Amino acid sequence: MALPGRKGPQLRLQAATGIHRGDRQYQQDQVAVFAHPHHNRCLLAVVADGMGGKSGGRKAADQVLLTTQQLFERFAPDSEDPAELLRQVCSEAHLMIKLTAISAEEEPHSTLAMFLVMPDLQCYWLHTGDSRIYWVRDGQFLQRSFDQSYVQRLVDEGQLTEADAQSHPQSNLLTACLGTQQDPTPVETQIGVLRPGDTLMVCSDGLWHYFNNRELATVLSGLAPREAAELLVNKARLRAQGGGDNLSLAIVRLVEGD
């Protein structure tokens, strides 16, 4: 999708997604990049990592994507609050997952991580759980979301290093997600205006678990989104050594040129 620049070359948003079942019997991740139907300079990328039985997790992740798409299609970028849109997606997806649980034997839950790029290139993101959002520029890691998890709490309290957190036996224990009895407390961030070359990635823990920040910054800045997605999926599968979780990612980059 092209963004008319005031001077010089056009600005475009390149996007790609990747998903793999890993070594699990069922695929419970979902990922999508939605282009706004009426504003072709606006997009939303989302990852949902479902949990709760062989079908419960997939039902939860499906509800996240369906809710996201429906609300985003009705969103008016020129008159409505982008941060409020993300909050509404989180709240309504949480409610829909809880309603799904009433008629199912499983206990469906899901993480949620999403970022919204506005026509003026302002970027907003929101997440709950341990699916992550990364922002890189010129080969440098600028910012990422921080997990709502037991291990991240230990890191925040200085009881654990980030390196040790990667291999902690309770690394998958979440302190917040969608579909629980307690309403989620999502983390919101407005990162400002994107520049040409900036790259954003949203991904599940089945992917980020196998990379450090430096590696991700190098790949995301050095390759186009499609090639970066393919490399990261293949490398994560190799490093999982037959014990990998479901993994999913969406990558968006702002580039110059026709």
Secondary structure as GFF3:
##gff-version 3
##sequence-region A 1 258
A	DSSP	beta_strand	2	3	.	.	.	ID=ss1
A	DSSP	beta_strand	11	20	.	.	.	ID=ss2
A	DSSP	beta_strand	29	35	.	.	.	ID=ss3
A	DSSP	beta_strand	43	51	.	.	.	ID=ss4
A	DSSP	alpha_helix	53	74	.	.	.	ID=ss5
A	DSSP	alpha_helix	82	102	.	.	.	ID=ss6
A	DSSP	beta_strand	109	110	.	.	.	ID=ss7
A	DSSP	beta_strand	112	117	.	.	.	ID=ss8
A	DSSP	beta_strand	122	128	.	.	.	ID=ss9
A	DSSP	beta_strand	132	137	.	.	.	ID=ss10
A	DSSP	beta_strand	140	144	.	.	.	ID=ss11
A	DSSP	alpha_helix	150	156	.	.	.	ID=ss12
A	DSSP	alpha_helix	162	166	.	.	.	ID=ss13
A	DSSP	beta_strand	187	193	.	.	.	ID=ss14
A	DSSP	beta_strand	199	203	.	.	.	ID=ss15
A	DSSP	alpha_helix	205	208	.	.	.	ID=ss16
A	DSSP	alpha_helix	213	222	.	.	.	ID=ss17
A	DSSP	alpha_helix	225	240	.	.	.	ID=ss18
A	DSSP	beta_strand	247	256	.	.	.	ID=ss19
###
